[in-house]
Amino acid sequence: MSRVAQVLKSKIVLISTIAIIIIAGVSIGIYAHDINSDQVQLTANSQHQLTEISYDGKNGENAYTLLKKYADVQAKHYSFGYFVTSINGVPGNGPKYWTFFVNGKESSVGASSYTTKSSDKISWKLE
């Protein structure tokens, strides 16, 4: 292969690689924007620490599974279900804990036991 052909081939490979990276980045950005702005609402305090996360229920899925789709969740498993200890790196440890709400009312069951409906508004508040 001639020197000119090799240089041309290298430029084509480089341009193709850059185009793929740009397309992948834009696609990831669109996907992340859709999740964060359309499905999940986040509230932070004056120190920019997450204090609440809320999302719509989805028919047939439990609230804990949905939370894990929208946030980085740490939890402890007990016989009664999961106890959420941290959401997006914000720990819930005395005196404030992550508390689970359905349609504005504190839930009487654990998030892994609550099967959501699409009409539900699920919230977790650091209280």
ZIURSUL-V638201 format. One record per backbone hydrogen bond with DSSP energy under -0.5 kcal/mol. CO is the residue of the C=O (numbers start at 1). NH is the residue of the N-H. Records with the same first field share a line. If there is no record, write none. Layout:
CO->NH, NH
//
This chain:
2->6
3->7
4->8
5->9
6->10
7->11
8->12
9->13
10->14
11->15
12->16
13->17
14->18
15->19
16->20
17->21
18->22
19->23
20->24
21->25
22->26
23->27
24->28
25->29
26->30
27->31
28->32
29->33
30->34
31->35
32->36
33->37, 38
34->38, 39
35->39, 40
39->56
41->54
43->51, 52
45->48
49->45
51->126
52->43
53->124
54->41
55->122
58->61
61->116
62->66
63->67
64->68
65->69
66->69, 70
67->70, 71
71->73
72->88
74->85, 86
76->83
78->81
81->78
82->84
83->76
85->92
86->74
87->90
89->91
90->87
91->93
93->96
97->99, 127
99->125
100->107
101->123
102->105
105->102
110->113, 114
111->63, 64
113->115
114->63, 116
116->60
117->120
120->57, 122
121->103
122->55
123->101
124->53
125->99, 127
//
